[in-house]
Each structure stands twice: as structure tokens, then as C-alpha cells.
Amino acid sequence: MMTEKYPIGVQTFSKIIENGAIYVDKTAYICPLLAEKAQSSYFFSRPRRFGKSLLISTLKAIFQGEKELFKGLYIYDKIEWETFPVIHISLTDIGFEQVGLKKAL
């Protein structure tokens, strides 16, 4: 009997890959975003609990040049692996519900 590791509640790409959990490869959809040089910014709007944090974590790993995490995935040999500075700001734990958004920011 094979037991699968489902990454329930895990929002970090590297943790999913390093723990050998199931990951549905969406990197084929990321490649066109990276190839579009004219577009300078994107707005990712998706419903709650729909994978935004995991997508951003995946992009972060790509921009940090963590190629080995992507072995076996679509993007592995499709892009030039370079390292870029990444600023990742998460508003998940800022406590805005208690003190208000303006004060929390």
C-alpha cells in the first residue's frame, strides 16, 4: 500500500518538494509570465484558499535560482536559471483584525 503525502496547510513550495509531498506541476503556466519582458507587474487575484501563497512561494524559488527544487517539473530545463533579489512581504500575521489595518501596516 502506497501512502501519499498531501501538503495540507503547507504554503511553501520548497517544503512541499523537500518533504516529498504531492505537488501538481503548474510551472508550465508560469513560463509565459517569465518570458513576457514587456509586462513589468502582475496582479494575482484568486479566491481565498486557492493557492496564491503557494504560487508566490514558487515564483520566489524560481527567482532565487533554486533549480534543484524543480527537477522533474516542466520549468526545469525551460528557463535560464539566474538569481535575483526577492522581497517577500506577507500580510498573513500582521494582526490587523485586533489593531486595524493602518496600524498593523
DSSP file (Angstrom, degrees, kcal/mol; ACC not computed):
  #  RESIDUE AA STRUCTURE BP1 BP2  ACC     N-H-->O    O-->H-N    N-H-->O    O-->H-N    TCO  KAPPA ALPHA  PHI   PSI    X-CA   Y-CA   Z-CA
    1    1 A M              0   0    0      0, 0.0     2,-0.5     0, 0.0     0, 0.0   0.000 360.0 360.0 360.0 127.8    0.0    0.0    0.0
    2    2 A M        -     0   0    0      2,-0.0     2,-0.5     0, 0.0     0, 0.0  -0.804 360.0-152.6 -95.3 128.1    1.4    3.4   -1.0
    3    3 A T        -     0   0    0     -2,-0.5     2,-0.3     2,-0.0     0, 0.0  -0.883   9.8-149.1-102.4 128.2    0.8    6.3    1.3
    4    4 A E        -     0   0    0     -2,-0.5     2,-0.8    17,-0.0    17,-0.1  -0.700  10.0-132.8 -94.3 144.4    0.7    9.7   -0.3
    5    5 A K        -     0   0    0     15,-0.4    17,-3.0    -2,-0.3    14,-0.0  -0.869  20.2-163.2 -98.1 109.5    1.8   12.8    1.5
    6    6 A Y        -     0   0    0     -2,-0.8     2,-2.0    15,-0.2    17,-0.1  -0.813  17.8-136.4 -92.0 128.5   -0.8   15.5    1.0
    7    7 A P    >   +     0   0    0      0, 0.0     3,-1.6     0, 0.0     2,-0.3  -0.335  32.8 178.0 -83.6  59.6    0.6   19.0    1.8
    8    8 A I  T 3  S+     0   0    0     -2,-2.0     3,-0.1     1,-0.3    -2,-0.0  -0.468  71.5   0.5 -68.1 123.1   -2.5   20.2    3.7
    9    9 A G  T 3  S+     0   0    0     -2,-0.3     2,-0.5     1,-0.3    -1,-0.3   0.413  97.6 128.9  80.8  -1.8   -1.9   23.6    5.1
   10   10 A V    <   +     0   0    0     -3,-1.6    -1,-0.3     1,-0.1    44,-0.1  -0.776  26.7 171.6 -90.4 124.4    1.6   23.9    3.6
   11   11 A Q        +     0   0    0     -2,-0.5     2,-0.6    -3,-0.1    46,-0.3   0.233  48.9  93.7-115.3  11.1    2.0   27.1    1.6
   12   12 A T     >  -     0   0    0      1,-0.2     4,-1.9    45,-0.1     3,-0.3  -0.930  60.8-152.6-114.1 120.1    5.8   26.9    0.9
   13   13 A F  H  > S+     0   0    0     -2,-0.6     4,-2.3    41,-0.2     5,-0.2   0.904  95.6  52.3 -55.0 -47.9    6.9   25.3   -2.4
   14   14 A S  H  > S+     0   0    0      1,-0.2     4,-2.9     2,-0.2    -1,-0.2   0.872 108.2  51.3 -61.7 -37.7   10.3   24.2   -1.0
   15   15 A K  H  > S+     0   0    0     -3,-0.3     4,-1.8     2,-0.2     6,-0.3   0.899 109.7  50.2 -65.3 -40.1    8.7   22.5    2.0
   16   16 A I  H  <>S+     0   0    0     -4,-1.9     5,-2.3     2,-0.2     4,-0.3   0.944 116.4  40.7 -62.6 -47.8    6.3   20.6   -0.3
   17   17 A I  H ><5S+     0   0    0     -4,-2.3     3,-1.4     1,-0.2    -2,-0.2   0.936 115.3  49.6 -67.5 -47.8    9.2   19.4   -2.6
   18   18 A E  H 3<5S+     0   0    0     -4,-2.9    -1,-0.2     1,-0.3    -2,-0.2   0.795 111.6  49.9 -64.7 -28.9   11.7   18.6    0.2
   19   19 A N  T 3<5S-     0   0    0     -4,-1.8    -1,-0.3    -5,-0.2    -2,-0.2   0.448 111.2-121.1 -88.4  -0.4    9.1   16.6    2.1
   20   20 A G  T < 5 +     0   0    0     -3,-1.4   -15,-0.4    -4,-0.3    -3,-0.2   0.778  57.6 157.2  68.3  26.5    8.2   14.6   -1.0
   21   21 A A      < -     0   0    0     -5,-2.3     2,-0.2    -6,-0.3   -15,-0.2  -0.325  52.3 -81.4 -80.1 166.4    4.6   15.7   -0.8
   22   22 A I        -     0   0    0    -17,-3.0     2,-0.4    -2,-0.1    -1,-0.1  -0.494  49.8-179.2 -69.2 131.4    2.2   15.7   -3.8
   23   23 A Y        -     0   0    0     -2,-0.2     2,-0.7    -3,-0.1   -17,-0.0  -0.985  23.6-141.7-135.1 123.5    2.6   18.8   -6.0
   24   24 A V        -     0   0    0     -2,-0.4     2,-0.5     1,-0.1    -2,-0.0  -0.772  32.1-122.2 -84.8 116.5    0.5   19.5   -9.1
   25   25 A D        +     0   0    0     -2,-0.7     3,-0.2     1,-0.2    -1,-0.1  -0.451  44.7 160.6 -69.2 111.8    3.0   21.0  -11.5
   26   26 A K    >>  +     0   0    0     -2,-0.5     3,-1.5     1,-0.1     4,-0.7   0.202  43.0 107.5-110.4  11.4    1.8   24.4  -12.6
   27   27 A T  H 3>  +     0   0    0      1,-0.3     4,-1.8     2,-0.2     3,-0.2   0.718  66.3  69.5 -68.5 -19.1    5.1   25.7  -13.8
   28   28 A A  H 34 S+     0   0    0      1,-0.2    -1,-0.3     2,-0.2    -2,-0.1   0.797 101.7  47.8 -65.1 -26.3    4.0   25.4  -17.5
   29   29 A Y  H <> S+     0   0    0     -3,-1.5     4,-0.5     1,-0.1    -1,-0.2   0.689 108.4  54.7 -84.9 -20.4    1.7   28.3  -16.7
   30   30 A I  H >X S+     0   0    0     -4,-0.7     4,-1.7    -3,-0.2     3,-0.6   0.839  92.7  71.5 -80.5 -34.9    4.5   30.3  -15.0
   31   31 A C  H 3X S+     0   0    0     -4,-1.8     4,-1.9     1,-0.3     3,-0.2   0.887  95.4  50.7 -51.2 -48.2    6.9   30.1  -18.0
   32   32 A P  H 3> S+     0   0    0      0, 0.0     4,-1.3     0, 0.0    -1,-0.3   0.855 107.5  55.2 -62.2 -31.6    4.9   32.5  -20.2
   33   33 A L  H << S+     0   0    0     -3,-0.6    -2,-0.2    -4,-0.5     3,-0.1   0.894 110.4  45.4 -64.3 -38.7    4.8   35.0  -17.3
   34   34 A L  H  < S+     0   0    0     -4,-1.7    -1,-0.2    -3,-0.2    -3,-0.1   0.803 111.0  53.2 -74.4 -29.6    8.6   34.9  -17.1
   35   35 A A  H  < S+     0   0    0     -4,-1.9     2,-1.4    -5,-0.2    -1,-0.2   0.731  84.3  91.8 -78.9 -22.5    9.1   35.2  -20.9
   36   36 A E     <  +     0   0    0     -4,-1.3     3,-0.3     1,-0.2    -1,-0.1  -0.585  49.9 173.3 -79.4  92.8    6.9   38.3  -21.2
   37   37 A K  S    S+     0   0    0     -2,-1.4    -1,-0.2     1,-0.2    -2,-0.0   0.793  70.3  60.8 -72.2 -29.5    9.6   41.0  -20.8
   38   38 A A  S    S+     0   0    0     -3,-0.1     2,-0.5     2,-0.0    -1,-0.2   0.835  87.0  81.6 -70.6 -32.1    7.3   44.0  -21.6
   39   39 A Q        -     0   0    0     -3,-0.3     3,-0.1     1,-0.2    -3,-0.0  -0.620  56.2-177.0 -78.0 123.9    5.0   43.3  -18.7
   40   40 A S        +     0   0    0     -2,-0.5     2,-0.3     1,-0.2    -1,-0.2   0.711  62.6  18.0 -96.8 -21.5    6.5   44.8  -15.5
   41   41 A S        -     0   0    0      2,-0.0     2,-0.3     0, 0.0    -1,-0.2  -0.992  58.2-157.1-149.9 156.4    3.9   43.8  -12.9
   42   42 A Y        -     0   0    0     -2,-0.3     2,-0.5    -3,-0.1    -9,-0.0  -0.956  10.5-146.1-131.4 149.7    1.1   41.3  -12.4
   43   43 A F        -     0   0    0     -2,-0.3     2,-0.8     2,-0.1    -2,-0.0  -0.973  13.6-156.2-116.0 116.4   -1.9   41.3  -10.1
   44   44 A F        +     0   0    0     -2,-0.5     2,-0.6     2,-0.0    -2,-0.0  -0.821  16.6 176.2 -96.6 107.0   -2.8   37.8   -8.9
   45   45 A S        +     0   0    0     -2,-0.8    -2,-0.1     7,-0.0     0, 0.0  -0.943  14.5 144.2-115.2 114.1   -6.5   37.8   -7.9
   46   46 A R        -     0   0    0     -2,-0.6     4,-0.1     1,-0.0     3,-0.1  -0.952  51.5 -86.7-142.1 159.8   -7.9   34.4   -6.9
   47   47 A P    >   -     0   0    0      0, 0.0     3,-0.9     0, 0.0     5,-0.3  -0.174  60.4 -77.6 -63.4 161.7  -10.5   33.3   -4.3
   48   48 A R  T 3  S+     0   0    0      1,-0.2     0, 0.0     2,-0.1     0, 0.0  -0.247 117.6  18.0 -55.7 147.2   -9.4   32.6   -0.7
   49   49 A R  T 3  S+     0   0    0      1,-0.1    -1,-0.2    -3,-0.1     0, 0.0   0.819  91.1 121.2  60.2  34.5   -7.7   29.2   -0.2
   50   50 A F  S <  S-     0   0    0     -3,-0.9    -1,-0.1    -4,-0.1    -2,-0.1   0.134  88.4 -89.4-119.2  19.5   -6.9   29.0   -3.9
   51   51 A G  S  > S+     0   0    0     -5,-0.1     4,-2.2     3,-0.0     5,-0.2   0.656  79.3 133.9  91.9  16.6   -3.1   28.7   -3.9
   52   52 A K  H  > S+     0   0    0     -5,-0.3     4,-2.5     2,-0.2     5,-0.2   0.941  77.9  47.4 -64.3 -46.0   -2.0   32.3   -4.1
   53   53 A S  H  > S+     0   0    0      1,-0.2     4,-2.4     2,-0.2    -1,-0.2   0.895 112.6  49.1 -63.6 -40.0    0.7   31.9   -1.4
   54   54 A L  H  > S+     0   0    0      2,-0.2     4,-2.2     1,-0.2   -41,-0.2   0.901 110.9  50.9 -66.0 -40.0    2.0   28.7   -2.9
   55   55 A L  H  X S+     0   0    0     -4,-2.2     4,-2.4     2,-0.2    -2,-0.2   0.930 112.0  46.4 -61.9 -45.3    2.2   30.4   -6.3
   56   56 A I  H  X S+     0   0    0     -4,-2.5     4,-2.4     1,-0.2    -2,-0.2   0.890 111.7  51.6 -65.4 -39.0    4.1   33.3   -4.9
   57   57 A S  H  X S+     0   0    0     -4,-2.4     4,-2.0   -46,-0.3    -1,-0.2   0.875 109.5  50.7 -63.7 -37.6    6.4   30.9   -3.0
   58   58 A T  H  X S+     0   0    0     -4,-2.2     4,-2.0     2,-0.2    -2,-0.2   0.922 110.7  48.3 -65.6 -45.0    7.0   29.0   -6.3
   59   59 A L  H  X S+     0   0    0     -4,-2.4     4,-2.8     1,-0.2     5,-0.2   0.897 109.1  54.3 -61.3 -40.6    7.9   32.3   -8.0
   60   60 A K  H  X S+     0   0    0     -4,-2.4     4,-1.8     1,-0.2    -1,-0.2   0.922 107.9  48.9 -59.4 -45.4   10.2   33.2   -5.2
   61   61 A A  H  <>S+     0   0    0     -4,-2.0     5,-2.4     2,-0.2    -1,-0.2   0.869 111.6  50.5 -64.1 -36.8   12.1   29.9   -5.5
   62   62 A I  H ><5S+     0   0    0     -4,-2.0     3,-1.6     1,-0.2    20,-0.3   0.951 111.8  46.2 -64.5 -49.4   12.4   30.4   -9.3
   63   63 A F  H 3<5S+     0   0    0     -4,-2.8    21,-3.1     1,-0.3    -2,-0.2   0.754 108.2  56.5 -68.7 -23.6   13.8   34.0   -8.8
   64   64 A Q  T 3<5S-     0   0    0     -4,-1.8    -1,-0.3    19,-0.2    -2,-0.2   0.424 115.3-118.6 -85.3   2.1   16.2   32.8   -6.1
   65   65 A G  T < 5 +     0   0    0     -3,-1.6     2,-2.1    17,-0.3     3,-0.3   0.770  55.3 159.2  72.7  28.1   17.6   30.3   -8.7
   66   66 A E    > < +     0   0    0     -5,-2.4     3,-1.3     1,-0.2     4,-0.4  -0.394   7.5 160.6 -83.1  63.0   16.7   27.2   -6.7
   67   67 A K  G >   +     0   0    0     -2,-2.1     3,-1.9     1,-0.3    -1,-0.2   0.830  62.3  63.2 -55.8 -41.3   16.8   25.0   -9.8
   68   68 A E  G >  S+     0   0    0      1,-0.3     3,-1.2    -3,-0.3    -1,-0.3   0.777  93.8  62.8 -62.2 -26.6   17.2   21.6   -8.0
   69   69 A L  G <  S+     0   0    0     -3,-1.3    -1,-0.3     1,-0.2    -2,-0.2   0.757 102.3  52.9 -65.6 -22.7   13.8   22.0   -6.4
   70   70 A F  G X  S+     0   0    0     -3,-1.9     3,-2.6    -4,-0.4     6,-0.5   0.299  73.7 136.5 -99.5   7.9   12.3   21.9   -9.9
   71   71 A K  T <  S+     0   0    0     -3,-1.2     3,-0.1     1,-0.3     4,-0.0  -0.372  77.7  17.5 -58.1 127.8   13.9   18.7  -11.0
   72   72 A G  T 3  S+     0   0    0      1,-0.4    -1,-0.3    -2,-0.1     2,-0.2   0.339 104.2 110.9  89.8  -6.0   11.2   16.7  -12.8
   73   73 A L  S X  S-     0   0    0     -3,-2.6     3,-1.3     1,-0.1    -1,-0.4  -0.639  81.3-107.4 -99.7 161.2    8.9   19.7  -13.3
   74   74 A Y  G >  S+     0   0    0      1,-0.3     3,-0.6    -2,-0.2     4,-0.1   0.859 114.5  51.3 -52.8 -44.3    8.1   21.4  -16.6
   75   75 A I  G >> S+     0   0    0      1,-0.2     3,-1.8     2,-0.1     4,-0.9   0.633  80.7  97.6 -74.4 -15.0   10.2   24.5  -16.0
   76   76 A Y  G <4 S+     0   0    0     -3,-1.3    -1,-0.2    -6,-0.5     3,-0.1   0.827 100.9  17.5 -47.7 -47.7   13.4   22.7  -15.0
   77   77 A D  G <4 S+     0   0    0     -3,-0.6    -1,-0.3    -4,-0.3    -2,-0.1   0.151 111.4  79.9-113.2  19.2   15.0   23.0  -18.5
   78   78 A K  T <4 S+     0   0    0     -3,-1.8     2,-0.3    -4,-0.1    -2,-0.2   0.618  88.7  47.3-101.1 -15.0   12.9   25.7  -20.0
   79   79 A I  S  < S-     0   0    0     -4,-0.9     2,-0.7    -3,-0.1   -48,-0.0  -0.834  83.4-106.7-126.4 163.2   14.4   28.8  -18.4
   80   80 A E        -     0   0    0     -2,-0.3     2,-0.7    -3,-0.0    -3,-0.1  -0.811  41.9-133.1 -84.1 113.9   17.8   30.4  -17.8
   81   81 A W        +     0   0    0     -2,-0.7     2,-0.3    -5,-0.1   -18,-0.1  -0.612  41.2 156.6 -79.3 112.1   18.3   29.9  -14.1
   82   82 A E        -     0   0    0     -2,-0.7     2,-0.5   -20,-0.3   -17,-0.3  -0.830  39.4-117.9-126.6 165.4   19.6   33.2  -12.6
   83   83 A T        +     0   0    0     -2,-0.3   -19,-0.2   -19,-0.1   -20,-0.1  -0.929  31.8 177.4-110.4 130.6   19.4   34.6   -9.1
   84   84 A F        -     0   0    0    -21,-3.1     2,-0.2    -2,-0.5    -2,-0.0  -0.928  37.8 -98.2-126.4 151.7   17.6   37.8   -8.4
   85   85 A P        -     0   0    0      0, 0.0     2,-0.4     0, 0.0   -21,-0.0  -0.489  42.2-158.8 -66.6 139.6   16.9   39.7   -5.1
   86   86 A V        -     0   0    0     -2,-0.2     2,-0.6     2,-0.0   -26,-0.0  -0.983  15.0-166.3-126.8 129.4   13.5   38.9   -3.8
   87   87 A I        -     0   0    0     -2,-0.4     2,-0.6     2,-0.0   -27,-0.0  -0.970  12.3-174.8-111.4 117.4   11.4   40.9   -1.3
   88   88 A H        -     0   0    0     -2,-0.6     2,-0.6     2,-0.0    -2,-0.0  -0.935   1.8-175.8-118.6 109.6    8.5   38.8    0.0
   89   89 A I        -     0   0    0     -2,-0.6     2,-0.5     2,-0.0    -2,-0.0  -0.921   5.1-166.0-107.8 121.9    6.1   40.6    2.2
   90   90 A S        -     0   0    0     -2,-0.6     3,-0.2     1,-0.1    -2,-0.0  -0.916  15.3-170.2-109.3 131.5    3.3   38.6    3.8
   91   91 A L    >   +     0   0    0     -2,-0.5     3,-0.9     1,-0.2     5,-0.2   0.233  61.8 104.2 -98.1  12.3    0.3   40.2    5.4
   92   92 A T  T 3  S+     0   0    0      1,-0.2     3,-0.3     2,-0.1    -1,-0.2   0.907  87.9  27.4 -61.3 -46.6   -0.8   37.0    6.9
   93   93 A D  T 3  S+     0   0    0     -3,-0.2    -1,-0.2     1,-0.2    -2,-0.1  -0.072  81.3 112.9-113.1  33.5    0.2   37.5   10.5
   94   94 A I  S <  S-     0   0    0     -3,-0.9    -1,-0.2     1,-0.0    -2,-0.1   0.613  75.3-129.7 -84.3  -9.2    0.2   41.3   10.9
   95   95 A G    >>  +     0   0    0     -3,-0.3     4,-1.6    -4,-0.2     3,-1.0   0.811  50.9 153.9  73.0  31.0   -2.8   41.2   13.4
   96   96 A F  H 3>  +     0   0    0      1,-0.2     4,-2.3    -5,-0.2     7,-0.1   0.759  64.0  66.8 -66.0 -23.7   -4.9   43.8   11.6
   97   97 A E  H 34 S+     0   0    0      1,-0.2    -1,-0.2     2,-0.2     4,-0.1   0.833 108.1  38.6 -66.8 -30.1   -8.1   42.4   13.0
   98   98 A Q  H <4 S+     0   0    0     -3,-1.0    -2,-0.2     2,-0.1    -1,-0.2   0.871 133.7  19.5 -85.8 -40.3   -7.1   43.4   16.5
   99   99 A V  H  < S-     0   0    0     -4,-1.6     4,-0.3     1,-0.2    -2,-0.2   0.494 111.3-101.5-113.0  -5.6   -5.5   46.8   15.8
  100  100 A G     X  -     0   0    0     -4,-2.3     4,-2.2    -5,-0.3     5,-0.2   0.056  33.3 -88.6  93.8 151.2   -6.8   47.8   12.4
  101  101 A L  H  > S+     0   0    0      1,-0.2     4,-2.5     2,-0.2    -1,-0.1   0.908 121.5  52.8 -64.4 -45.3   -5.1   47.6    9.0
  102  102 A K  H  4 S+     0   0    0      1,-0.2    -1,-0.2     2,-0.2    -2,-0.1   0.922 113.9  42.4 -60.0 -46.1   -3.5   51.1    9.1
  103  103 A K  H  4 S+     0   0    0     -4,-0.3    -1,-0.2     1,-0.2    -2,-0.2   0.892 113.4  52.8 -68.0 -39.7   -1.8   50.5   12.5
  104  104 A A  H  <        0   0    0     -4,-2.2    -2,-0.2     1,-0.3    -1,-0.2   0.888 360.0 360.0 -64.6 -38.9   -0.8   46.9   11.6
  105  105 A L     <        0   0    0     -4,-2.5    -1,-0.3    -5,-0.2    -2,-0.2   0.507 360.0 360.0 -69.8 360.0    0.9   48.1    8.4
